[in-house]
Amino acid sequence: MTQALTGIRVIDMTHNQAGPACAQILGFLGADVIKLEEPKGGDVARTNMRDKADSDSLFFLILNANKRSLTLNLKTEEGKALFKKVIAESDVLLENFGPGALDRLGLGYDVLKELNPRLIYSTIKGFGTYGPYSGFKSFEPIAQAMGGAMCVTGYADGPPTFNFPAIGDSGTGMHMAIGILAALQQRHATGLGQHVEVSMQDAVVNLIRVSLRDHQRMGHPPVRSGNQLGRTVPGTTFLCAPGGPNDYVYIFCQPQMWKGLIGAMARPDLGDDPRFATPDARWEHRAALEAIVTGWTMQRSKHEVMRILGDAGVPCGACQDTGEILADPHLREREMILDIDYPTRGVYQTVGSPIKLSASPANVTRPPLLGEHTAELLGELCGVGAEDVKKLRDSGVV
């Protein structure tokens, strides 16, 4: 079946997380993603936190499905020449090297757009290619710190707190995917590609826009409020049975849901209690109300609480740990958690496509071994025969 991005070729020169996440989502949507790596070692993520000596790491595997692997040594003239041929046959180049790295190799945007005017040249950087911080490197926690996310996360009496969901890395990758799709759409009208840039700091700032609103609304930085969301009560986490470290639910009961909550709890008497008669009253007496709710949740498991309140129309979610996510029947049915068989590892679990298209469902394929498709791709894109590929391997070009 033809997919949404069938016919679009993406050259993925990225490493670690932000760029690979972007390229992988494009691969899920049907693009032909070619992961271009150095012949020796490849993407550093292949060995980062490796748990099996003879296999690529799980960190690499969860970010590089739906790709083919091509190795080229871009520090050689033959490697550069082959790279230019590949670029001439491609639609998108995605890179997240340190500032100026490709320019120093003579492979910057100004050079490549002359070879292929239709090329979408996509750059992910910690702080972008211009601005006072453009020469600085970044990683996930740096992006969260500089983007404002850490100062709005945690408790008022604690330090700014790192948020483990990778809003700086994968969040940047998803922003870049949007930018690439927009540039491809514009190319239909102009016939020309362009340079697309997303910085990690910019992506995080975009994701905390509500906190920036609150600063302007209140006239000062928002005070860290832990798990409490606004003035909604109940609007935080509640401990459930049997009381383990992850036995919590999050309940978010907006005013119009109050009757549904107390009905589900079999506590209609709370509706007559003046302490809880209005949203402002519930906020003022939130400690008392939260103690009552906790007394009820502690008698039930988190999934039982979620089902009871969910059936009553009250938003509630069990705080699932990573093992529960991997086993979640809902995620399994939606093909968000999948089993993949990798040659040097065997079966592992990974995340599928979060984007569901009715006319082009994603077909998740295993990540490539380093250089697995080099001969195939050099023949397909550069007209290089098998004997010449062998010579290139012997000379260290591929």
matplotlib code that plots the C-alpha trace (Angstrom):
import matplotlib.pyplot as plt

x = [0.0, 1.3, 2.0, 1.7, 5.5, 6.1, 8.7, 10.4, 14.0, 15.5, 19.2, 19.5, 23.0, 21.9, 23.0, 21.7, 18.0, 16.5, 17.4, 16.9, 13.4, 12.5, 13.8, 12.0, 8.6, 9.1, 10.0, 6.8, 4.9, 6.5, 9.6, 12.7, 15.0, 18.7, 20.8, 24.2, 27.0, 30.7, 32.1, 33.8, 31.3, 28.5, 25.9, 27.3, 23.9, 24.7, 27.1, 25.6, 24.4, 24.9, 23.6, 24.8, 28.3, 27.5, 24.4, 23.5, 22.0, 18.4, 18.8, 19.7, 17.1, 14.1, 15.0, 16.1, 13.3, 12.2, 15.7, 18.4, 22.0, 24.7, 28.3, 30.5, 33.7, 33.2, 36.7, 37.8, 37.4, 35.8, 33.3, 32.4, 31.9, 29.6, 27.7, 27.1, 25.6, 23.3, 22.2, 21.4, 18.9, 17.4, 14.6, 15.7, 19.0, 18.7, 21.8, 22.5, 26.3, 28.1, 28.0, 29.7, 30.8, 29.3, 30.5, 34.1, 33.7, 32.6, 29.1, 27.1, 23.7, 25.1, 27.1, 24.4, 21.6, 23.6, 23.8, 20.1, 17.9, 14.9, 16.8, 15.2, 18.3, 17.3, 19.4, 18.9, 21.1, 21.1, 20.7, 20.4, 22.8, 22.5, 22.1, 24.4, 24.4, 24.7, 28.2, 27.2, 26.5, 23.5, 21.9, 18.4, 18.8, 20.6, 17.6, 15.2, 17.1, 17.5, 14.0, 12.4, 11.0, 13.0, 12.1, 8.4, 8.8, 9.1, 7.9, 8.1, 10.6, 12.8, 15.2, 14.2, 13.6, 14.6, 11.6, 12.4, 10.1, 12.5, 10.9, 14.3, 15.3, 12.3, 10.3, 12.7, 12.6, 8.8, 9.0, 11.6, 9.3, 6.6, 9.1, 10.2, 6.6, 5.9, 8.9, 7.9, 4.5, 5.9, 8.2, 5.1, 4.4, 7.9, 9.9, 12.6, 13.8, 15.0, 16.9, 14.8, 16.2, 14.9, 16.9, 16.3, 15.9, 13.3, 11.3, 11.2, 10.1, 7.3, 6.2, 6.1, 4.1, 1.3, 3.9, 5.0, 1.4, 1.2, 4.2, 2.6, -0.7, 0.8, 3.7, 6.3, 7.7, 5.1, 5.8, 6.5, 3.4, 4.4, 1.5, -1.2, -2.6, -4.0, -6.8, -8.7, -9.5, -9.1, -6.3, -3.3, -2.0, -3.6, -2.1, -3.9, -3.6, -1.4, 0.7, 3.8, 6.0, 4.0, 0.6, -1.0, -3.7, -4.0, -7.5, -8.5, -12.1, -13.3, -16.3, -18.9, -17.6, -17.9, -21.2, -19.9, -16.9, -18.8, -21.4, -18.6, -17.2, -20.6, -20.2, -23.2, -23.0, -20.0, -22.4, -24.0, -20.7, -20.2, -16.5, -16.8, -19.9, -18.0, -14.7, -13.2, -14.4, -12.8, -9.6, -9.6, -10.3, -8.3, -6.2, -9.4, -10.9, -7.7, -7.6, -11.1, -10.3, -7.1, -9.1, -11.2, -8.5, -6.4, -9.1, -8.6, -5.9, -5.0, -6.5, -9.7, -9.9, -9.3, -12.1, -14.6, -14.0, -13.6, -17.0, -18.4, -16.9, -14.2, -10.7, -8.4, -5.3, -3.3, 0.4, 1.8, 5.4, 7.5, 6.7, 3.0, 3.4, 5.1, 2.3, -0.6, -3.3, -4.7, -1.3, -0.8, -4.1, -3.2, 0.2, 2.0, 4.0, 5.4, 7.7, 10.7, 13.2, 16.7, 19.4, 22.0, 19.6, 16.4, 13.0, 12.7, 9.8, 9.6, 7.3, 5.2, 3.9, 1.7, 0.3, -2.6, -3.5, -6.5, -5.3, -1.7, -1.1, 2.5, 4.5, 7.3, 10.4, 13.5, 16.5, 19.4, 22.8, 25.7, 26.2, 23.7, 22.4, 25.6, 26.1, 22.4, 22.3, 25.5, 24.2, 20.8, 21.8, 25.3, 25.6, 28.5, 28.9, 29.7, 33.4, 33.8, 32.0, 34.5, 37.3, 35.7, 35.4, 39.1, 40.2, 38.0, 35.6, 32.6]
y = [0.0, 3.5, 5.5, 9.2, 9.9, 7.2, 8.5, 10.9, 10.0, 11.2, 11.2, 10.9, 12.0, 12.4, 10.7, 10.3, 11.2, 14.4, 13.7, 10.0, 10.4, 12.9, 10.6, 7.6, 9.3, 10.2, 6.5, 5.4, 7.7, 5.9, 7.9, 6.0, 6.9, 6.2, 6.4, 7.6, 6.7, 6.5, 3.1, 2.6, 2.7, 4.5, 6.4, 6.7, 5.5, 2.0, 1.6, 4.0, 2.1, -1.2, -4.1, -6.8, -6.8, -8.3, -6.1, -2.5, -0.8, -0.6, 3.2, 2.9, 0.3, 2.3, 5.4, 3.8, 1.6, 1.9, 2.9, 1.6, 2.0, 3.4, 3.9, 6.7, 8.2, 11.9, 12.7, 11.1, 12.7, 9.5, 9.5, 13.2, 12.5, 9.6, 11.6, 14.4, 11.8, 10.5, 14.1, 14.7, 11.8, 12.8, 15.0, 15.7, 15.9, 15.8, 16.7, 17.5, 17.8, 20.4, 23.9, 24.3, 20.7, 20.1, 23.5, 22.6, 19.5, 21.6, 20.1, 23.0, 24.2, 26.7, 23.9, 21.2, 23.4, 24.0, 20.2, 19.8, 22.9, 20.8, 19.6, 20.3, 20.8, 20.2, 21.3, 20.5, 22.4, 23.1, 26.8, 27.2, 28.6, 32.3, 34.2, 34.7, 31.1, 29.6, 28.2, 26.3, 22.6, 21.2, 18.0, 17.3, 18.8, 21.9, 22.4, 22.0, 24.4, 27.1, 26.6, 27.3, 23.8, 23.0, 26.1, 25.3, 21.6, 20.3, 21.5, 25.0, 24.0, 22.1, 22.9, 23.2, 19.7, 17.7, 16.2, 12.7, 12.7, 14.0, 17.3, 18.7, 15.8, 14.0, 17.2, 18.9, 16.0, 16.3, 20.0, 19.3, 16.7, 19.4, 21.8, 19.2, 18.4, 22.1, 22.6, 19.6, 21.1, 24.5, 22.7, 21.6, 25.3, 26.6, 23.6, 24.6, 23.3, 25.4, 25.3, 24.2, 24.8, 23.9, 24.5, 22.5, 25.6, 26.9, 23.7, 23.6, 27.3, 26.4, 23.6, 25.8, 28.6, 28.3, 29.0, 32.1, 33.2, 32.7, 34.8, 37.7, 37.1, 37.1, 39.4, 37.0, 33.5, 30.8, 29.0, 25.3, 23.4, 19.8, 17.7, 20.3, 21.7, 25.1, 25.6, 22.5, 20.3, 17.4, 18.1, 16.1, 12.5, 10.2, 7.1, 3.8, 0.2, -1.5, 1.7, 1.0, 3.8, 3.9, 3.1, 6.5, 7.9, 11.4, 12.8, 16.1, 17.0, 20.1, 21.9, 20.4, 16.9, 17.3, 15.5, 12.7, 12.3, 12.2, 9.9, 7.5, 7.6, 6.9, 10.1, 12.2, 13.8, 15.8, 17.7, 19.2, 20.1, 23.9, 23.4, 21.9, 23.7, 25.8, 25.5, 28.3, 26.6, 23.3, 25.1, 26.7, 23.4, 21.2, 19.5, 18.2, 17.1, 15.4, 13.5, 12.2, 11.3, 9.5, 7.5, 6.3, 5.6, 3.7, 1.1, 0.3, -0.3, 2.5, 0.8, 0.1, 3.8, 4.8, 2.5, 3.7, 7.4, 7.0, 5.4, 8.4, 10.9, 12.1, 12.3, 9.9, 8.1, 5.4, 6.4, 3.5, 2.5, 1.5, -2.2, -1.5, 0.6, -2.2, -4.6, -2.2, -4.0, -0.7, 0.3, -3.2, -3.0, 0.4, -1.0, 1.6, -1.2, -3.7, -6.7, -6.5, -9.2, -7.9, -10.2, -9.8, -9.4, -11.3, -10.0, -6.6, -4.2, -0.8, 2.1, 2.2, 5.2, 7.6, 8.9, 6.8, 7.4, 5.4, 5.1, 4.3, 2.4, 2.4, -0.8, -0.8, -2.5, -3.4, -1.0, -1.7, -3.2, -0.8, -0.6, -3.3, -1.6, 0.0, -2.1, -1.9, 1.9, 2.6, 0.6, 2.2, 5.8, 6.0, 3.2, 1.5, -2.2, -4.9, -5.1, -1.4, -1.5, -4.1, -1.8, 1.1, -1.1, -2.1, 1.5, 2.6, 4.8, 2.7]
z = [0.0, -0.9, 2.2, 2.8, 2.2, -0.4, -2.9, -0.4, 0.3, 3.6, 4.3, 8.1, 9.2, 12.8, 16.0, 19.6, 19.9, 18.4, 14.7, 14.8, 16.3, 13.5, 10.8, 12.3, 12.4, 8.7, 8.1, 9.8, 7.4, 4.4, 3.6, 2.4, 5.3, 4.7, 7.8, 6.7, 9.2, 9.5, 8.6, 11.9, 14.8, 13.2, 15.3, 18.8, 20.1, 18.8, 21.8, 24.2, 27.4, 25.5, 27.5, 25.1, 23.9, 20.5, 19.8, 19.1, 22.2, 22.9, 22.9, 19.2, 18.4, 19.7, 17.6, 14.3, 12.9, 9.3, 8.0, 5.7, 6.7, 4.3, 5.5, 4.0, 5.2, 4.5, 5.3, 2.1, -1.3, -2.7, 0.2, -0.4, -4.1, -3.4, -0.8, -3.4, -5.8, -3.0, -2.2, -5.9, -5.7, -2.3, -1.0, 2.6, 4.4, 8.2, 10.3, 14.0, 14.0, 16.1, 14.9, 11.5, 11.1, 7.6, 6.5, 7.4, 5.2, 2.3, 2.5, 3.9, 2.7, 0.1, -1.6, -1.5, -2.7, -5.9, -6.4, -5.7, -5.7, -4.5, -1.3, 2.1, 4.2, 7.8, 10.8, 14.5, 16.9, 20.6, 20.1, 16.4, 13.9, 14.9, 18.1, 21.1, 22.1, 18.6, 19.2, 22.3, 22.5, 24.2, 25.5, 26.8, 30.4, 29.0, 26.6, 29.4, 31.6, 29.0, 27.6, 31.0, 31.6, 34.7, 36.6, 36.3, 37.3, 40.8, 44.2, 45.6, 48.4, 46.0, 43.1, 39.4, 38.3, 35.1, 33.3, 32.0, 28.9, 26.3, 25.4, 24.4, 22.2, 20.8, 21.2, 18.9, 16.5, 16.2, 15.6, 12.8, 11.3, 11.0, 9.4, 6.9, 5.9, 5.5, 3.3, 1.2, 0.8, -0.3, -2.7, -4.6, -5.4, -5.9, -7.1, -4.7, -1.3, 1.6, 4.9, 7.8, 11.3, 14.8, 18.0, 21.1, 23.2, 20.8, 20.9, 24.7, 24.8, 22.5, 24.8, 27.9, 26.4, 29.0, 31.8, 29.8, 29.8, 33.5, 34.1, 32.2, 33.9, 37.4, 36.9, 38.2, 37.4, 38.3, 41.6, 41.2, 42.3, 42.2, 40.8, 41.4, 38.2, 38.6, 41.2, 40.2, 43.3, 43.2, 40.7, 41.8, 42.5, 45.0, 46.6, 45.9, 47.3, 48.0, 48.6, 46.5, 45.0, 41.8, 43.2, 42.3, 40.1, 38.8, 39.3, 37.5, 38.5, 36.9, 38.5, 36.2, 37.2, 40.9, 41.2, 39.1, 41.4, 44.7, 43.1, 42.0, 45.5, 47.0, 49.0, 48.0, 51.5, 50.3, 48.0, 51.1, 52.9, 52.8, 52.7, 49.2, 47.9, 45.3, 43.4, 45.6, 48.7, 47.6, 46.9, 50.3, 52.0, 49.6, 52.3, 53.9, 50.6, 49.4, 52.6, 52.0, 48.4, 49.5, 52.0, 49.2, 46.7, 49.3, 49.4, 45.6, 43.1, 40.8, 37.7, 39.6, 40.6, 37.0, 35.7, 38.3, 37.7, 34.0, 33.8, 35.8, 33.3, 35.7, 34.1, 35.9, 34.9, 36.7, 37.1, 35.1, 35.4, 32.4, 32.8, 32.9, 29.7, 27.9, 28.9, 28.5, 26.5, 25.2, 23.8, 22.4, 20.6, 19.1, 18.0, 20.1, 21.8, 19.4, 19.4, 17.0, 16.1, 15.7, 14.3, 17.0, 19.9, 19.3, 20.3, 22.1, 22.7, 21.0, 20.4, 17.2, 15.3, 17.3, 14.1, 12.7, 9.0, 7.8, 4.2, 5.0, 8.3, 9.5, 9.0, 11.5, 10.3, 12.3, 12.5, 10.2, 11.1, 10.5, 6.8, 6.0, 2.9, 1.7, -1.5, -2.3, -2.0, -3.8, -6.7, -6.5, -6.2, -7.5, -10.0, -8.2, -8.9, -6.5, -7.3, -6.8, -3.5, -2.4, -3.4, -1.5, 1.6, 1.4, 1.2, 4.1, 2.1, 3.1]

ax = plt.figure().add_subplot(projection="3d")
ax.plot(x, y, z, "-o")
ax.set_aspect("equal")
plt.show()
